[in-house]
Amino acid sequence: ILMTSCFNRPIISLFILLFFSLFITFINSIDSDTHVFHPLLAAPRTLPGVRVRILPRGLAYLNNIAANLLADQLPRLVIPDVEHILPSNQGIIYISRIHLSRFRRAEHHQLNSTAPNKISWTMQNMDIGLLGDLSGSVNIVVPLNLTGQVEILAQGLTFHLESSIEKGINGSAKVTSLSCLATIRDVTVTNHNGGLFGLAVSVFKQGVSDNVRHMLQSIICKKVRKYIDEDANEKLAEAQTSSKLGDALETNALKMISVGGDEKSRIDIASIFDSSLASKFFIDFRLKEHPICNENTVDLASWGEISYMGQGDTPFGPIDSSWPGKSPFKTNVVDSVTSKDSMIELVVSDFLPNSLLYHAYVQRFIKVLLTPRTKGVASFLRTTCEGSFCISDLAPQLAEQYPNSTVELAMSATRAPAVLFSEKNGGTISVSMGGLVVVFAVNGNHRRQVIVVDLDVVADAKLSIQGHNVSGSVELRKFELKRRTGTVDISDAEIDDIALLVSQLSENLLNGLLVNGMPIPLPHVLRIKDSHINVLSRRMHIQVDVDVDERRLSKLASQTFFKTPQFSDVNFSPLRRMVRPVPFLEGRQHLQQFNFNNWSTDNTRRIFR
């Protein structure tokens, strides 16, 4: 489930980035007694906003990643002290300061899912070595005190865990272990500096090893099930609650957009964002439905709401988030719209961008104010053009009434903008919004409101993903300006001419952003290899292949999921540091086989280098 988050969130962030970039120049918030939203958005808050399906290829890829991740993290395992009471009051054995001294990854890993909600994990033929301080006493033939260090070499460890997955009370995924079986082919026990007991261990080596093998098999399952049922679920709860918008949207991914071609005409779109926006808005990734498993497929359904401080309360919900081609006669089995064999597919409702834009409207967090200090527009916002194109070319009356002045443009929305996904023309994203544009003339310390116009915009966008970029085209189907008030006398015909020119400039600006592709703000651990987008009615179907940077993922896992008392920090003992596996990526799959007999530190160091 944690791995699924890596695939789920970047796709969602793609839409956040896109809708901000396309329409940020038109949107602002104003005070209102009633929070108005588009009537087509009205729907109950019952359906999920995002559906994610991990397909067999994706599950197989997750299996390989999990195997490599486990091989990286197991050497950090902190093993608790062992207290073992022998039957028939024959004594008690204590093993303390235990650490993993030697390790060889399993030869085979298998991750499977089955209906209705079962996940199984099998790991075969792993070899480990444990070293710890021995104490206690036994009375088998004669009473003996236990001293020295005990070394346990376990060969052929095979482990099978079966768990169920469901939606927890708080909406996070909850994993419950159902069964566990651990078997060890052979165990060798050596007592170093153990005195008389060490001699006894040598004499009764097979019997001691058999007892230790049974003890280890029991301990392994007990500890793993405890970790799954307690610690892992705590981490899942942390990972699947609301996340900051800033974790999904990186404003530095917005490129400089060239309007006129020269350096002075470049606009830094990121500078238009409210700097506190990303830290005050949260995405709700909690599950809306129970996960559904079929043969090597896993379906997850998340809420996907974006709201101020994660408070929710969006007055509408998703209209549709169903899988394309779903049969009304099948409850758990759905058919993909294409035969493409992808790793992961998603359905994203237009509820996501609409919840974001609604709360941005209500909270007044998206503010657009263009001044001569805004990079790229300084020369345009002047009433005296001085040989370059400026606002007086659109409204000469400004130059007549306010010569040698600068201009400020303030834009605000009069309703929450609406984003609608539709199937028309092969798939279109339509945006509808209304707003006000206020023009101020500034001369020195004097600032005067000179024009107020109503703005009504309808735009259609067609998108595709090429590599790590979003590309496409935008068409402004409607861009109307109507004069409301002002001290500058401008006729309706002149307003229409201004609207036509501004719409053309805006359309060119947006298409200039998309023509060469706009970077997707993906986490550093994730890369998109192949993708397909199909815009449907009120939802978008996405099929994607991904590639994970395992070095970064391992480091991230160490800082999050494996940051528990069961896993140590980097301060290993000298012995563990010497024998800790070094191969990290490609080489990890090809570790040579070796015999556990006559182990030594030198042999182990050579094996793992």
N, C-alpha and C positions, 0 to 999 in steps of 0.2 A: 504493500500500500504506500509505503514511503517512496518507493521507486516510481509509483504511478504519479505522485505529486510532481516529480521532475518532468513528466510528460504533459501533465494536465495544466499546470500553471503557465508555462511559456506560451501555449496556444492562446490561453485567455488573455495574456498580456499583449499579444499581437493585436487583438481587437481594441483594447484600451488605447494603445499607442495610435492605432489608425484613426479612431474616431476623434481623439484629441487633435491629432495633426490636421485632419481635414476641416474641422469646424471650430477650432479654438478661436479663430479670428472673428467669429460671429456671436460667441456665447458669453453672457455675463448674467449675474443674478441681481434682482431688485427686490425690495420689500413688497410683500403681498399678503393679504389676509387669507386668501385661498390659494392653495398650491395646485396650479392648473397643470394637467398633463393631457397629452393627446388621447382622444376617446378610443382610438384603436389599441391603446395599451392596456385598457381595462381588462383584468382577468384575476381570478382568485389566486391566492398565494399557496397553491397546493403542489404544483409540478416542480421538478428540478430545473435549474437553468442550464446545467451542463451534464452530459452523459459521456462517459469514457468506457471504451471496450478494449481490453487487452486481448489481442488475437493470438493464435498459437505461435506465430513467429515472434511476436512480442514477448510472450511468456518464455519461450526458449531463450531469447536474448536476456531477459531478466534472470533466468536461471544461471547463465554464464557470468553475468555481472555479480549476482549474489555469491556464486562460488568463489570468484576472485576476491570479492570484498571480505568474505569470511576467512579466506586464507591470509588476507592482510591483517585482520583484526584478532584472530585467535591467539597469535603470539603475545597479545596484550592482556590475555585473560588472567584475571585474578582469581585464584582458586582458594576457597575458604578452608580453614583448618578442618581436619577430619577427626572425628571421634567415633571409634568403632568398638562396640562391646561384643566380646566373644560369647558364644552360647555356653550354657551350663556353668556360668560364673568362672570361665577360664581366664578372664582378664579383660583389660581394656587397652586399646591402642590409640595414641594421639599422634597425628602428623600435622605439624605446623610449618609456617613460612614456605608453603608449597608454591612452586612456580613451574611454568612450562619450560623445560630445559631444551627439548628437542621437538621438531615438528616436521611432518611431511603431509602436504595437502592430500585430500581424498582423491582417488582416481576417478570417481564418478559422482556426479550430482544430478538430481532430477527433481524438478518442481512441476507439480501437476495440480490441476483443478478439476473437480467433479461436482455434479449437481447434488443438492441445491446450493450449498455454500461451503464446500470442503476444499481445503488447500493441504496438499501433502508435500513433504520435503524428505528426500532420501539422499544420504551421503554414504558412500561405500569405500571401504579399505583406506582409512586414514591411519597414520602412525604418529604417536605422540610419546614424549618422555616427560616424566614428572620427577622433581627432586624436592625433598622436604626434610625437616628435622623430626626425628623419631623420639617418642617418649611413651611412658606407661609401663605396664607390667603384665606378664602372662604366666599362667600356671597350667601348662599342658602336660609335660612330663615332669619337669622340675620348675620351680618358680624362677622367673628371669625378669630383671629390669631392662627396659628398652632404651637404648642410647644410639647416638650416631646419626647418620643421614641415610635415608632410604631413597633409592632410585627405582622408579617403576617405568618399564618400557612396555608400552601397549602397542601391539601390532594388529592390523586388520580390524580397526574400529568401524563398524557399520551402524548407521543411525537412521531411524525412520520416525518422523513426527507427523501426525495428522491433526489438523486444527480446523475450526469453523470460523467464519468471518460474518459479522453482523453489524448493524448500525447501533452504536451505543446510545445511552440516554442523552448525552450532550451533542450527538450528531457525528462524533468521530467514529472511525472504524474500531471495532472491538474484536480481538482475536482470542479464541478460547482453545486451549490444547485439549484434544479428545483422547489421544493415545500416543504412547511413546515406547519404542523398543530400541535398546542399544545392545549390541553384541560385540565382543572382542575375541578375535581368533586366538591370540596368545599373549600372555603377560609374563614378563620376567622381572623379578624383584631382587634387588641387590642391596645389602645393608653395609654401608661404608663406616668403618671405625665403630662397629657395633659391639665389640667385645664378644662375650660368650653367646649373646643372642645372634650376633652376626654369623658366628659359626653354626648355630642352630638353623638359621635361615638357609645356609649353604647345604646343610644336611637334608632339611625338609623343604627344599626349594620348590618342588612341584606342588606340594600341598599348600604352601604359603601363597604361591602365585595364583592357584585356583581360587583361594579365598579372596585375594585382592581383586581378581578379575570380576567375580560376582559383586563385590562391593562397588567397584568402579561403574559397572553397568547400571546398578541401581542409582548411584549418585548422579551420573550423567543425566538420566531422564528426569530425576527429581529437580535438579538445578535448572535444566532447560525449560521444563514446564513452569517452574516458578518465574523464570525470566520472561517467558511469553505471556503468562497470565497477569503479571504485575508490571514489571518495568517496561516491556514493549508497549503495553497499552497506554501507559503514561506518556511515552514518546509519541504514540499515534495521536493521542488527545492534543498534545502540543502542536503537532504538525498539521492537523486538520481543522483547527479553529481558524478564526479570522487572521489574515495576513495583511500587512501594510501594502497599500497600492505601490509604494516606492520599491517593494521587493519584486514587483512584476513589471513596473514601468521605469525605465532608465532614461531620463531626459537627455542624457548625453548621446543617446542613439538618434536623436533628431538632428538631421544634417542641416548645414547652411544651405538655404534655398536661393538660387540666383534668379532674380526677376528681370534685370536688364542686361546681365552678362558681365558687368564690370564689378570690381570689388566693392564699390560704394553702394551698389544695389543689393548686396547680400543681406538677407534677413535671418537673424538667429531665432528660429521658432521657439527654442527652449527658453529664451528670455521672456516669452509672453506668459509662461506658466506662473501661477502663484507658487512661490517657493515652498509654502507649507502644505500644498495640496497633497503631495504624495505621502506625507506623514500623518495626515488627518483622515484619509479615506482608507477603508479596509475591504478586502475581498473575503467573503464567507465561503470556505471550502467544505463546510460540514456536509455530511451525507443527508440526503433527503429521503432516500429509500434504502432498504436492506440490499447489500451486494448480492448479485446473482452469479453463480458459477455454473458453467457447463464444461464439457470436455475440453480442457485447456483453453478456455476463455473466461474472462472475469469482467463483469459489468458493474460499474460504479455510477451513481447518480448524485451529484453535488448541487447545493443550493445556488451558489454563484452570485449572490447579491453583493453589490458594491455600495457601501453607505458610509456616511460620516461617522467616524470613530467606531465603526462596526455596530452602530445602534440599530440598524435595520429599519423597519417600519416603512418600507416602500409601499405605497398604497395600491400597488398592482403586482401581478406575478407573471410568470412565463405563459404565453399563449399556447405554445406547442414546443415540446422537446423530444418528440418521438423519433425513433430510428426510421430512416427512409425504407419504404418497402415492407413495413411491418404487416404481418398477416393478422386479421382479426380473429383467426381460429387458433392461433398459437399464443400462449401466454408468456413463455420464457424464451422462445426461439425467434430470432428476427433475421431477416435477409438483408444483406448489404445492397446498396443501390448499384454497385459495380462488382465485378469479379476480381478486382484488384486485391492481391494478397499482401496487405499491409501489416505492419506490426501493431499499430494502434489506430483506432478510429474514434472520432468524437462527434457529438451533436451539441452545438452551442446556440442557445436561444438569444434572440435580440433583446431579451430581458437584461442581459449583462450591461451593454452600453446604455440602455435606457434607465436602469437603476442608478448608474453612475451620473448620467446627465441630470436626472431628476434631483438627486441630492446635491449636486453641484449648484443647481438653480436655487434650491431652497436655502442652502448654507452660504451662498454668495462667495464661493471660493474661486470661481473662474472669472477673473476680472480682466478686461481688455481695455487698455488705455495706450494709445499710440501718441507719442510725443517726439519732438526733435531729438530727444536722448535715446529713442529706440533705434538700435542699430539697423541701418539699411533704409530708413524712411526719412532721415533728416532733411534731405534736399527736396523731397516731395511735400513735406508739411511746411511750406512757405507760401506767403501770398505774393511775393515777388520771385519770379522763376529764375532769373539770372542765367538764362541760356539752357537750363535743364527743365525737364518735365516736372511740374508741380501741381498742387491742388487748384491753383488759379486758372490753369488750363481747362479744368472741368467747370469751375464757377468763377468767371472773370469778375463778378460783382464783389468777391472777397478782396481782390486787389484794389478795386476802386474805393471801397469803404474802409478797408483796413490795410493800407500799404505798408510794406516793410515789417510785416508781422509774421509770427510763427503760428502754427495751427496745432491744436490737439484734438484727437478723435476719441470719444468714449463710446463704447458699445455695450448694450445690455439687453438681455432677453426678456420678453414679456410673457413667455411660457416656457416650460421645460421642453427642450428640443426632443424630437422623436426620431428614432432610428428603426427602420422597418426592413426586414429581409424579405425578399419576394423572388418568385421563380421567373418573372417576366424577363424577356430578352436574354434568356439563358442564365439568369441569376443576377439580381441587382440589389444593392444596398441603398435605400432611399433615406434621406434626411430632410425633415421638415422643421422649420423654426421661424419664430417671429421675434422682432426686437426693435430697439431704438438706437439711432446713431445721433449723437450730440456733437456738434462742431463748436470748438472754442477758438477765438482769436486772442493771441497773447502778444502784448507789446510791453516789454519791460516787466513791471510788477502788476500790470493791468491785464486781467483775464476776463473775457466777456463771452457769454453764450450767444452764438449768432445764428445757428441753424439746428433744428430738431426734425428728424425724419423717421418715419416708420420703415422697418425693414422686414420683408417677407421672402424667405429663401426655401427652395426645394432643390435638392441635389441628388443625383444618382451616381453611384460608383460601382465599377466592376473591378474585381481584385483577383490576383493570383499570387502564389508563393514561388519564387525562383531562388533556390538555394537558401540563403539566410536573409533574403530581402522580400518585402512586399511590393509588388508592382501592380499597375492597373491604370485606369483612367477615370476621370470625373466629368460629369456634364451637369451644368447648372440649368435645370429645366425652368426654374422661375427665380427671378431676382428683381424684386420690385421695391422702389423707394417712393414714399409719399410724404410730401412736406406737411409737417404738423404745425410748426410755429418757427419764428425766427425774425431777426432784424434785417437779414439780407433778402432782397426781393428776387426770388428765383421762380420762374414759371414752371408749370407742370411739364411742359415739353422739355425744358432744360433738365429737370429732375430725371425724366425718362432717358435722356441722352447720357446723363451721369451714370444712371443705373446700368445702361447697356455697356458703357466703357468699363465700369468697375467690375461687372460680372465677367467680362472677358479677361480682365487682368487677374481676377480671383481664380477663374478657371485655369488660366495659364499657370498661375502660381501653384495650384494644387497638382496639376498634371506634371509640372516641372519637378515636384517632389516625388511623384510616383513613376516617372518615365524610366529612370535608371534604377528604381528600386529603393525602398526605404528600409533601413536595417531593423531587424526584429530584436528587441531587447531580451535575448534568451539568457538564462543562467550560464555561467562559464562551463558547467559540467555537461551541457547539452548541445548537440548539433543536429540540424535537420538534414537528412540525406535525400529524402524524396517526399513529395506531398501532393495532395489533390484536394481542391476546395469545390464544393457543390452548394450553391446558395439555393435554399428551398424556402417554402412559405414559412416565415417567422422563425426560421432556424437555419443553421449552416452545418453541413456535413463535411467533416475533414478526415482524410485518410493520410497517415504520415508514417514514415520510417525515421528513426532517430539513431544517433550514435552518442555514446556517453564517454566523456573524458574520465577514465577510471582513476587516474592519479588524483584529480581534483575531488572526485566523488569519495574516494577513500579518506582524504583529508577532511572533507565535510562530514562524513559519517563519524569519524573519530571525535569531532567537536559537537555532535548532536546525538545521533541514535546510540552510539557506543560510549557516550560520556556518562557512564553509570559506575557505581562501586564495583561492578563485575569486571570492568576493564580499566587497566591502570593508565596513567599518563606516560610520558616518554621516558621517565626515569626508571629504566630497567636495571636489574642487577647486572654486574659485569658478565656473568655467565650467559644470561639471557641476551645481552647485547651482542655477545660474540656469535651466538647461534641463531639469532633472529633472521628469518628469511630475508634476503636482499632482492631477488628477482621480483619485479613489480607488475609488468604488463605482459608482453608477448611471451617472455621466457617462463612465466609462471605456469603456463599450460604444458611445458615440456621439461619439467624437473625430472632428472634421471632417476630410475629406480635404484634402490640400494638395499643392502642387507642390514638389518638392525643388529645382528650379532657383532660383538666386539666394538661397540660404539665408542667414539672418543670425541672430545671437543674439536680436535683438528679435523677429523673426518667430517664432522657436521659442518664446520666452517667451509670446507672445500665443497661440500654438496650444495650449499646455499649461495655460492658465489659464481 
